[in-house]
Amino acid sequence: MKYRKPSVTVDGIITKDNEILLVKRKNNPFRGKWALPGGFVNYGEKVEDAVIREVKEETGVSTRIIKLFGVYSDPSRDPRGHTISVVFILKPETEEVKGGDDAVDARFFPLDSIPPLAFDHDKIIMDYKQKEMIS
């Protein structure tokens, strides 16, 4: 019997001065929408390495992991198919932000003024604001 398997992705939450780093997507799905920086985990790659790589590729920002934030696995979260995203909170180690790879833009937005987002990233950010901003 052949088993269908979900894809594994990563997303990074990077905040600074009550702002969050987002990328504007270059490709479908959700081309032109803002999203958390992240992407697919390569075969043989650890999720921890993948999130640091993806954030660097999409934003130009070098980061380090602060902690695991959560796992988001709703089968309908990505129109391309079932994806499971491992979300990390990261600390920026460089200042310059520029869109790259499959992001046409990258910039910080105030946490209370976020544009419409791709995937389930509005839920992730809402969860972040509830869990992290209170503690």
DSSP file (Angstrom, degrees, kcal/mol; ACC not computed):
  #  RESIDUE AA STRUCTURE BP1 BP2  ACC     N-H-->O    O-->H-N    N-H-->O    O-->H-N    TCO  KAPPA ALPHA  PHI   PSI    X-CA   Y-CA   Z-CA
    1    1 A M              0   0    0      0, 0.0     2,-0.5     0, 0.0     0, 0.0   0.000 360.0 360.0 360.0 133.8    0.0    0.0    0.0
    2    2 A K        -     0   0    0      0, 0.0     2,-0.4     0, 0.0     0, 0.0  -0.814 360.0-147.8 -95.8 128.7    1.3    3.4   -0.9
    3    3 A Y        -     0   0    0     -2,-0.5     2,-0.3     2,-0.0     0, 0.0  -0.788   8.7-133.8 -97.2 135.2    0.9    6.1    1.7
    4    4 A R        -     0   0    0     -2,-0.4     0, 0.0     0, 0.0     0, 0.0  -0.691  26.7-158.4 -81.3 139.7    0.3    9.8    0.8
    5    5 A K        -     0   0    0     -2,-0.3     2,-0.1    77,-0.0    77,-0.1  -0.951  12.5-124.0-124.8 139.6    2.5   12.1    2.8
    6    6 A P        -     0   0    0      0, 0.0     2,-0.2     0, 0.0    77,-0.2  -0.397  30.8-112.7 -72.7 158.2    2.2   15.7    3.7
    7    7 A S  E     -a   83   0A   0     75,-2.4    77,-2.9    -2,-0.1     2,-0.5  -0.619  25.4-129.5 -86.2 152.0    5.0   18.1    2.8
    8    8 A V  E     +a   84   0A   0     33,-0.2    33,-2.5    -2,-0.2     2,-0.3  -0.898  30.8 172.7-106.7 131.2    7.0   19.8    5.6
    9    9 A T  E     -aB  85  40A   0     75,-3.0    77,-2.5    -2,-0.5     2,-0.3  -0.809  17.9-144.0-126.6 169.4    7.5   23.6    5.6
   10   10 A V  E     -aB  86  39A   0     29,-2.4    29,-1.7    -2,-0.3     2,-0.3  -0.963   8.8-167.9-132.6 151.7    8.9   26.1    8.1
   11   11 A D  E     -aB  87  38A   0     75,-1.7    77,-2.4    -2,-0.3     2,-0.4  -0.989  11.8-143.4-137.1 147.6    8.0   29.7    8.9
   12   12 A G  E     -a   88   0A   0     25,-2.6     2,-0.7    -2,-0.3    77,-0.2  -0.937   2.6-155.6-117.2 132.5    9.9   32.3   10.9
   13   13 A I  E     +a   89   0A   0     75,-2.9    77,-2.8    -2,-0.4     2,-0.5  -0.924  21.1 174.7-102.3 113.5    8.5   34.9   13.3
   14   14 A I  E     +a   90   0A   0     -2,-0.7     7,-2.6     7,-0.4     2,-0.3  -0.976   4.8 178.8-122.9 117.0   11.0   37.7   13.5
   15   15 A T  E     +D   20   0B   0     75,-0.6     2,-0.3    -2,-0.5     5,-0.2  -0.857  10.9 175.1-119.9 155.0   10.0   40.8   15.5
   16   16 A K  E >  S-D   19   0B   0      3,-2.1     3,-1.1    -2,-0.3    -2,-0.0  -0.901  72.1 -10.5-156.8 125.0   11.7   44.0   16.3
   17   17 A D  T 3  S-     0   0    0     -2,-0.3     3,-0.1     1,-0.3     0, 0.0   0.905 130.2 -49.7  51.1  49.2   10.3   47.1   18.2
   18   18 A N  T 3  S+     0   0    0      1,-0.2    93,-2.3    92,-0.1    94,-0.3   0.745 118.2 112.3  62.3  26.2    6.7   45.7   18.1
   19   19 A E  E <   -DE  16 110B   0     -3,-1.1    -3,-2.1    91,-0.3     2,-0.4  -0.903  55.8-143.6-123.9 157.0    7.0   45.0   14.3
   20   20 A I  E     -DE  15 109B   0     89,-2.9    89,-2.5    -2,-0.3     2,-0.5  -0.954  17.9-120.2-124.3 141.6    7.0   41.7   12.4
   21   21 A L  E     + E   0 108B   0     -7,-2.6    -7,-0.4    -2,-0.4     2,-0.3  -0.669  37.2 174.1 -83.6 125.5    9.0   40.8    9.3
   22   22 A L  E     - E   0 107B   0     85,-2.6    85,-2.2    -2,-0.5     2,-0.4  -0.897  19.4-143.7-127.7 157.9    6.9   39.8    6.3
   23   23 A V  E     -FE  35 106B   0     12,-3.0    12,-2.1    -2,-0.3     2,-0.6  -0.933  15.2-129.5-120.5 146.5    7.7   39.0    2.7
   24   24 A K  E     -FE  34 105B   0     81,-2.7    80,-2.4    -2,-0.4    81,-0.8  -0.862  35.6-119.7 -94.6 123.0    5.6   39.7   -0.4
   25   25 A R  E     - E   0 103B   0      8,-2.9     7,-2.7    -2,-0.6    78,-0.2  -0.373  22.4-168.1 -70.9 134.9    5.3   36.5   -2.4
   26   26 A K  S    S+     0   0    0     76,-2.4     2,-0.2     5,-0.2    77,-0.2   0.749  70.6  45.1 -86.7 -29.3    6.6   36.4   -6.0
   27   27 A N  S    S-     0   0    0     75,-0.6     5,-0.1     2,-0.2    -2,-0.0  -0.720  89.7 -62.4-119.1 162.4    4.9   33.1   -7.0
   28   28 A N  S    S+     0   0    0     -2,-0.2     2,-0.2     2,-0.2    -2,-0.1  -0.497  93.3  65.2 -74.7 155.4    1.6   31.4   -6.7
   29   29 A P  S    S-     0   0    0      0, 0.0    -2,-0.2     0, 0.0    89,-0.1   0.582 133.5  -2.3 -74.0 159.6   -0.2   30.5   -4.6
   30   30 A F  S >  S-     0   0    0      1,-0.2     3,-2.3    -2,-0.2    -5,-0.3   0.790  83.6-172.4  67.5  31.1   -0.9   33.9   -3.2
   31   31 A R  T 3  S+     0   0    0      1,-0.3    -5,-0.2    -5,-0.1    -1,-0.2  -0.323  72.8  19.6 -54.5 133.1    1.4   35.8   -5.5
   32   32 A G  T 3  S+     0   0    0     -7,-2.7    -1,-0.3     1,-0.3     2,-0.2   0.289 100.5 114.9  87.7  -9.9    1.5   39.5   -4.3
   33   33 A K    <   -     0   0    0     -3,-2.3    -8,-2.9    -9,-0.1    -1,-0.3  -0.585  68.2-113.5 -90.1 156.3    0.3   38.7   -0.8
   34   34 A W  E     +Fg  24 117B   0     82,-1.2    84,-2.4   -10,-0.2     2,-0.3  -0.586  41.4 165.3 -86.3 151.4    2.3   39.1    2.3
   35   35 A A  E     -F   23   0B   0    -12,-2.1   -12,-3.0    -2,-0.2    84,-0.1  -0.968  43.4 -85.7-155.2 163.6    3.5   36.1    4.4
   36   36 A L        -     0   0    0     -2,-0.3     2,-0.2   -14,-0.2   -14,-0.2  -0.522  59.7 -98.6 -66.6 145.6    5.8   35.0    7.1
   37   37 A P  S    S+     0   0    0      0, 0.0   -25,-2.6     0, 0.0     2,-0.3  -0.482  77.2  95.2 -68.0 140.0    9.2   34.2    5.6
   38   38 A G  E     +B   11   0A   0     16,-0.3     2,-0.3   -27,-0.2   -27,-0.2  -0.982  35.8 176.6 166.9-171.1    9.6   30.4    5.1
   39   39 A G  E     -B   10   0A   0    -29,-1.7   -29,-2.4    -2,-0.3     2,-0.1  -0.989  42.7 -23.6 168.5-165.2    9.3   27.5    2.7
   40   40 A F  E     -B    9   0A   0     -2,-0.3     2,-0.4   -31,-0.2   -31,-0.3  -0.409  52.6-123.3 -76.5 144.8    9.8   23.9    2.1
   41   41 A V        -     0   0    0    -33,-2.5   -33,-0.2    -2,-0.1     2,-0.1  -0.735  30.5-126.2 -82.4 129.8   12.2   21.7    4.0
   42   42 A N    >   -     0   0    0     -2,-0.4     3,-2.2     4,-0.2     2,-0.1  -0.446  34.3 -89.6 -74.5 151.0   14.7   20.0    1.7
   43   43 A Y  T 3  S+     0   0    0      1,-0.3    -1,-0.1    -2,-0.1     3,-0.1  -0.413 117.1  18.1 -59.1 130.8   15.1   16.2    1.9
   44   44 A G  T 3  S+     0   0    0      1,-0.3     2,-0.4    -2,-0.1    -1,-0.3   0.467 101.4 119.3  85.3   3.0   17.8   15.4    4.4
   45   45 A E    <   -     0   0    0     -3,-2.2    -1,-0.3     4,-0.0     2,-0.2  -0.813  63.7-124.7-104.6 140.6   17.6   18.9    6.0
   46   46 A K     >  -     0   0    0     -2,-0.4     4,-2.4     1,-0.1     3,-0.3  -0.547  21.6-124.0 -75.9 147.0   16.7   19.6    9.6
   47   47 A V  H  > S+     0   0    0      1,-0.2     4,-2.3     2,-0.2     5,-0.2   0.854 112.2  58.4 -60.4 -33.5   13.8   22.0   10.1
   48   48 A E  H  > S+     0   0    0      1,-0.2     4,-1.2     2,-0.2    -1,-0.2   0.896 109.7  42.4 -63.9 -40.3   16.1   24.2   12.3
   49   49 A D  H  > S+     0   0    0     -3,-0.3     4,-2.4     1,-0.2    -2,-0.2   0.869 111.8  56.5 -71.5 -37.0   18.5   24.6    9.3
   50   50 A A  H  X S+     0   0    0     -4,-2.4     4,-3.1     1,-0.2     5,-0.2   0.901 105.4  48.9 -63.6 -42.5   15.6   25.1    6.9
   51   51 A V  H  X S+     0   0    0     -4,-2.3     4,-2.3     2,-0.2     5,-0.2   0.904 112.7  47.4 -68.5 -38.6   14.0   28.0    8.7
   52   52 A I  H  X S+     0   0    0     -4,-1.2     4,-1.9    -5,-0.2    -1,-0.2   0.915 115.8  46.1 -65.9 -41.8   17.4   29.9    9.0
   53   53 A R  H  X S+     0   0    0     -4,-2.4     4,-2.8     2,-0.2    -2,-0.2   0.949 113.7  47.4 -63.6 -50.5   18.1   29.2    5.3
   54   54 A E  H  X S+     0   0    0     -4,-3.1     4,-2.4     1,-0.2   -16,-0.3   0.906 111.9  49.4 -61.8 -43.6   14.6   30.2    4.1
   55   55 A V  H  X>S+     0   0    0     -4,-2.3     4,-2.3    -5,-0.2     6,-0.6   0.924 113.2  47.5 -61.9 -43.4   14.6   33.4    6.1
   56   56 A K  H  X5S+     0   0    0     -4,-1.9     4,-1.9    -5,-0.2    -2,-0.2   0.925 113.1  48.3 -63.1 -45.2   18.0   34.4    4.8
   57   57 A E  H  <5S+     0   0    0     -4,-2.8    -2,-0.2     1,-0.2    -1,-0.2   0.888 119.9  37.1 -62.3 -40.1   17.1   33.6    1.2
   58   58 A E  H  <5S+     0   0    0     -4,-2.4    42,-1.4    -5,-0.2    -1,-0.2   0.750 134.1  18.1 -88.1 -24.6   13.8   35.6    1.3
   59   59 A T  H  <5S-     0   0    0     -4,-2.3    39,-3.1    -5,-0.2    -3,-0.2   0.575  88.2-124.9-123.7 -15.4   14.8   38.5    3.5
   60   60 A G     << +     0   0    0     -4,-1.9     2,-0.5    -5,-0.5    -4,-0.2   0.444  68.9 131.3  78.8  -0.2   18.6   38.8    3.5
   61   61 A V        -     0   0    0     -6,-0.6     2,-0.4    37,-0.1    -1,-0.3  -0.742  52.4-143.0 -93.6 128.1   18.5   38.7    7.3
   62   62 A S        +     0   0    0     -2,-0.5    31,-3.7    -3,-0.1    32,-0.9  -0.717  31.8 176.0 -83.1 138.2   20.7   36.3    9.2
   63   63 A T  E     -C   92   0A   0     -2,-0.4     2,-0.3    29,-0.3    -7,-0.1  -0.856  26.7-144.8-137.1 168.5   18.9   34.9   12.3
   64   64 A R  E     -C   91   0A   0     27,-1.8    27,-2.9    -2,-0.3     2,-0.3  -0.983  34.4-103.7-133.7 151.1   19.2   32.5   15.2
   65   65 A I  E     +C   90   0A   0     -2,-0.3    25,-0.2    25,-0.2     3,-0.1  -0.544  29.6 179.1 -76.7 130.7   16.4   30.4   16.7
   66   66 A I  E     -     0   0A   0     23,-3.0     2,-0.3     1,-0.4    24,-0.2   0.845  65.8 -38.5 -89.6 -51.2   15.0   31.6   20.0
   67   67 A K  E     -C   89   0A   0     22,-1.5    22,-2.9     0, 0.0     2,-0.4  -0.986  60.2 -86.6-167.6 162.6   12.4   28.8   20.3
   68   68 A L  E     -C   88   0A   0     -2,-0.3    20,-0.3    20,-0.2     3,-0.1  -0.644  36.4-173.2 -72.0 129.5    9.9   26.6   18.6
   69   69 A F  E     -     0   0A   0     18,-2.9     2,-0.3    -2,-0.4    19,-0.2   0.882  48.7 -58.4 -93.9 -47.7    6.6   28.4   18.5
   70   70 A G  E     -C   87   0A   0     17,-1.6    17,-3.2     2,-0.0     2,-0.4  -0.989  38.4-103.3 179.2 175.8    4.2   25.8   17.1
   71   71 A V  E     -C   86   0A   0     -2,-0.3     2,-0.5    15,-0.2    15,-0.2  -0.990  24.0-163.6-125.5 130.7    3.1   23.4   14.4
   72   72 A Y  E     +C   85   0A   0     13,-2.7    13,-3.0    -2,-0.4    48,-0.0  -0.968  20.4 157.9-119.6 122.9    0.3   24.2   12.0
   73   73 A S        +     0   0    0     -2,-0.5    -1,-0.1    11,-0.2    11,-0.0   0.212   8.8 148.1-136.7  16.1   -1.1   21.2   10.1
   74   74 A D    >   -     0   0    0      1,-0.2     3,-2.4     2,-0.1     9,-0.4  -0.392  48.4-135.3 -56.0 123.1   -4.6   22.0    8.8
   75   75 A P  T 3  S+     0   0    0      0, 0.0     3,-0.4     0, 0.0    -1,-0.2   0.707 103.0  51.8 -57.7 -19.1   -4.8   20.0    5.6
   76   76 A S  T 3  S+     0   0    0      1,-0.2    -2,-0.1     6,-0.1     6,-0.1   0.289  77.6 100.0 -99.9  10.9   -6.4   23.0    3.8
   77   77 A R  S <  S+     0   0    0     -3,-2.4    -1,-0.2     6,-0.2    43,-0.1   0.732  87.6  38.1 -70.5 -20.9   -3.8   25.6    4.9
   78   78 A D  S >  S-     0   0    0     -3,-0.4     3,-1.7     3,-0.3    -1,-0.2  -0.987  70.5-148.0-133.5 123.0   -2.0   25.4    1.5
   79   79 A P  T 3  S+     0   0    0      0, 0.0     3,-0.1     0, 0.0    -1,-0.1   0.667  96.1  66.9 -65.6 -13.7   -3.9   25.0   -1.8
   80   80 A R  T 3  S-     0   0    0      1,-0.3     2,-0.3   -51,-0.0    -4,-0.0   0.666 120.5 -73.1 -78.3 -15.6   -1.0   23.0   -3.3
   81   81 A G  S <  S-     0   0    0     -3,-1.7     2,-0.4    -6,-0.1    -1,-0.3  -0.849  75.3 -28.2 145.3 178.2   -1.7   20.1   -0.9
   82   82 A H        +     0   0    0     -2,-0.3   -75,-2.4    -3,-0.1     2,-0.4  -0.462  61.9 174.4 -67.3 116.8   -1.3   19.1    2.7
   83   83 A T  E     -a    7   0A   0     -2,-0.4     2,-0.5    -9,-0.4   -75,-0.2  -0.958  23.0-152.1-124.0 145.9    1.6   20.9    4.3
   84   84 A I  E     -a    8   0A   0    -77,-2.9   -75,-3.0    -2,-0.4     2,-0.5  -0.976  16.7-156.4-114.0 121.0    2.7   20.8    7.9
   85   85 A S  E     -aC   9  72A   0    -13,-3.0   -13,-2.7    -2,-0.5     2,-0.6  -0.868   7.8-155.9-105.7 129.3    4.5   24.0    9.0
   86   86 A V  E     -aC  10  71A   0    -77,-2.5   -75,-1.7    -2,-0.5     2,-0.5  -0.905  20.5-155.1 -98.0 119.0    7.0   24.1   11.9
   87   87 A V  E     -aC  11  70A   0    -17,-3.2   -18,-2.9    -2,-0.6   -17,-1.6  -0.838  11.6-172.5-106.9 130.1    7.0   27.7   13.1
   88   88 A F  E     -aC  12  68A   0    -77,-2.4   -75,-2.9    -2,-0.5     2,-0.5  -0.874  24.2-130.6-117.7 149.5   10.0   29.2   15.0
   89   89 A I  E     -aC  13  67A   0    -22,-2.9   -23,-3.0    -2,-0.3   -22,-1.5  -0.897  36.4-169.4 -93.7 127.2   10.6   32.5   16.7
   90   90 A L  E     -aC  14  65A   0    -77,-2.8   -75,-0.6    -2,-0.5   -25,-0.2  -0.846  20.5-138.0-120.9 152.8   13.9   33.9   15.5
   91   91 A K  E     - C   0  64A   0    -27,-2.9   -27,-1.8    -2,-0.3     2,-0.2  -0.946  27.1-124.0-108.3 128.0   16.2   36.7   16.5
   92   92 A P  E     - C   0  63A   0      0, 0.0   -29,-0.3     0, 0.0     3,-0.1  -0.484  24.1-177.1 -70.6 139.6   17.6   38.9   13.7
   93   93 A E  S    S+     0   0    0    -31,-3.7     2,-0.3    -2,-0.2   -30,-0.2   0.451  70.4  46.6-113.2  -6.8   21.4   39.1   13.7
   94   94 A T        -     0   0    0    -32,-0.9    -1,-0.1     1,-0.1   -33,-0.0  -0.925  67.8-147.4-130.6 160.2   21.7   41.5   10.8
   95   95 A E        +     0   0    0     -2,-0.3     2,-0.1    -3,-0.1    -1,-0.1   0.859  64.6  94.4 -96.0 -41.1   19.8   44.7   10.1
   96   96 A E        -     0   0    0    -36,-0.1     2,-0.5     1,-0.1    -2,-0.1  -0.348  53.6-165.4 -68.4 128.8   19.5   45.0    6.3
   97   97 A V        +     0   0    0     -2,-0.1     2,-0.3     9,-0.1   -37,-0.2  -0.955  17.7 156.3-115.3 127.2   16.2   43.6    4.9
   98   98 A K        -     0   0    0    -39,-3.1     7,-0.1    -2,-0.5   -37,-0.1  -0.969  42.3-110.7-150.8 136.4   15.7   43.0    1.2
   99   99 A G        +     0   0    0     -2,-0.3     2,-0.3     5,-0.2   -40,-0.2  -0.367  48.8 156.3 -64.0 141.0   13.4   40.7   -0.7
  100  100 A G    >   +     0   0    0    -42,-1.4     3,-1.8     5,-0.2     2,-0.2  -0.934  40.9  17.3-155.0 175.7   15.1   37.8   -2.5
  101  101 A D  T 3  S-     0   0    0     -2,-0.3   -43,-0.1     1,-0.3    -2,-0.0  -0.378 134.4  -8.9  56.3-116.3   14.6   34.3   -3.8
  102  102 A D  T 3  S+     0   0    0     -2,-0.2   -76,-2.4   -76,-0.0   -75,-0.6   0.042 120.6  89.4-101.5  28.3   10.8   33.9   -4.2
  103  103 A A  E <   -E   25   0B   0     -3,-1.8   -78,-0.2   -78,-0.2     3,-0.1  -0.991  54.9-165.7-120.9 129.4   10.0   37.2   -2.3
  104  104 A V  E    S+     0   0B   0    -80,-2.4     2,-0.3    -2,-0.4    -5,-0.2   0.661  78.3   9.8 -85.6 -16.2    9.7   40.4   -4.3
  105  105 A D  E     -E   24   0B   0    -81,-0.8   -81,-2.7    -5,-0.1     2,-0.3  -0.985  58.9-166.7-156.5 155.7    9.8   42.5   -1.1
  106  106 A A  E     +E   23   0B   0     -2,-0.3     2,-0.3   -83,-0.2    -7,-0.2  -0.970  23.8 144.3-147.3 132.8   10.5   42.1    2.6
  107  107 A R  E     -E   22   0B   0    -85,-2.2   -85,-2.6    -2,-0.3     2,-0.3  -0.991  46.1 -98.1-162.4 162.6    9.8   44.6    5.3
  108  108 A F  E     -E   21   0B   0     -2,-0.3   -87,-0.2   -87,-0.2   -93,-0.1  -0.687  34.2-167.0 -86.3 138.7    8.7   45.1    8.9
  109  109 A F  E     -E   20   0B   0    -89,-2.5   -89,-2.9    -2,-0.3     5,-0.1  -0.951  31.8-100.7-121.5 144.0    5.1   45.9    9.7
  110  110 A P  E >   -E   19   0B   0      0, 0.0     3,-2.3     0, 0.0   -91,-0.3  -0.412  32.1-125.7 -59.0 137.9    3.6   47.1   13.0
  111  111 A L  T 3  S+     0   0    0    -93,-2.3     3,-0.3     1,-0.3   -92,-0.1   0.732 111.3  51.1 -60.7 -21.2    2.0   44.1   14.7
  112  112 A D  T 3  S+     0   0    0    -94,-0.3    -1,-0.3     1,-0.2   -93,-0.1   0.294 111.4  48.2 -98.6  11.1   -1.3   46.1   15.0
  113  113 A S  S <  S+     0   0    0     -3,-2.3    -1,-0.2     2,-0.0    -2,-0.1  -0.421  72.3 157.7-147.3  64.0   -1.3   47.0   11.2
  114  114 A I        -     0   0    0     -3,-0.3     3,-0.1    -5,-0.1    -3,-0.1  -0.749  36.0-127.8 -96.7 135.8   -0.7   43.8    9.2
  115  115 A P        -     0   0    0      0, 0.0    -1,-0.1     0, 0.0    -2,-0.0  -0.210  49.4 -66.6 -71.0 170.2   -1.8   43.6    5.6
  116  116 A P        -     0   0    0      0, 0.0   -82,-1.2     0, 0.0     2,-0.3  -0.345  64.2-143.7 -57.5 138.6   -3.9   40.6    4.3
  117  117 A L  B     -g   34   0B   0    -84,-0.2   -82,-0.2    -3,-0.1     5,-0.1  -0.726   3.8-118.2-115.0 156.6   -1.8   37.5    4.6
  118  118 A A  S >  S-     0   0    0    -84,-2.4     3,-2.0    -2,-0.3     4,-0.3  -0.358  77.1  -5.3 -80.9 165.4   -1.3   34.2    2.6
  119  119 A F  T 3  S-     0   0    0      1,-0.2     3,-0.3     2,-0.1   -41,-0.1  -0.137 122.5 -41.6  52.4-138.7   -1.9   30.7    3.9
  120  120 A D  T >> S+     0   0    0      1,-0.2     4,-1.8     2,-0.1     3,-0.6  -0.022  98.5 122.8-106.7  27.7   -2.9   30.6    7.6
  121  121 A H  H <>  +     0   0    0     -3,-2.0     4,-2.4     1,-0.3     5,-0.2   0.753  66.4  61.1 -67.9 -23.9   -0.3   33.2    8.6
  122  122 A D  H 3> S+     0   0    0     -4,-0.3     4,-2.4    -3,-0.3    -1,-0.3   0.904 106.4  47.6 -65.0 -39.0   -3.0   35.5   10.1
  123  123 A K  H <> S+     0   0    0     -3,-0.6     4,-2.8     2,-0.2    -2,-0.2   0.914 110.9  51.0 -65.1 -43.4   -3.8   32.7   12.5
  124  124 A I  H  X S+     0   0    0     -4,-1.8     4,-2.4     1,-0.2    -2,-0.2   0.932 113.2  44.9 -60.8 -45.7   -0.1   32.1   13.3
  125  125 A I  H  X S+     0   0    0     -4,-2.4     4,-2.7     2,-0.2    -1,-0.2   0.886 111.9  52.2 -68.1 -37.7    0.4   35.8   14.0
  126  126 A M  H  X S+     0   0    0     -4,-2.4     4,-2.2     2,-0.2    -2,-0.2   0.927 111.0  47.8 -62.2 -43.6   -2.8   36.1   16.1
  127  127 A D  H  X S+     0   0    0     -4,-2.8     4,-2.8     2,-0.2     5,-0.3   0.906 111.2  51.8 -61.5 -41.6   -1.6   33.1   18.2
  128  128 A Y  H  X>S+     0   0    0     -4,-2.4     4,-2.8     1,-0.2     5,-1.0   0.932 109.3  48.9 -60.6 -46.9    1.8   34.8   18.5
  129  129 A K  H  X5S+     0   0    0     -4,-2.7     4,-0.6     1,-0.2     5,-0.3   0.893 115.3  44.9 -62.3 -39.2    0.2   38.0   19.8
  130  130 A Q  H  <5S+     0   0    0     -4,-2.2     4,-0.3    -5,-0.2    -2,-0.2   0.907 124.0  32.0 -70.8 -41.8   -1.9   36.1   22.3
  131  131 A K  H  X5S+     0   0    0     -4,-2.8     4,-0.8    -5,-0.2    -2,-0.2   0.906 128.9  30.0 -84.8 -44.1    0.8   33.8   23.6
  132  132 A E  H  <5S+     0   0    0     -4,-2.8    -3,-0.2    -5,-0.3    -2,-0.1   0.826 114.9  53.7 -91.7 -33.8    4.0   35.8   23.4
  133  133 A M  T  <<S+     0   0    0     -5,-1.0    -1,-0.2    -4,-0.6    -3,-0.1   0.784 110.6  48.7 -75.3 -25.6    2.9   39.4   23.8
  134  134 A I  T  4        0   0    0     -5,-0.3    -1,-0.2    -4,-0.3    -2,-0.2   0.864 360.0 360.0 -80.7 -37.5    1.1   38.6   27.1
  135  135 A S     <        0   0    0     -4,-0.8    -1,-0.2    -5,-0.1    -2,-0.2   0.496 360.0 360.0 -78.6 360.0    3.9   36.7   28.8
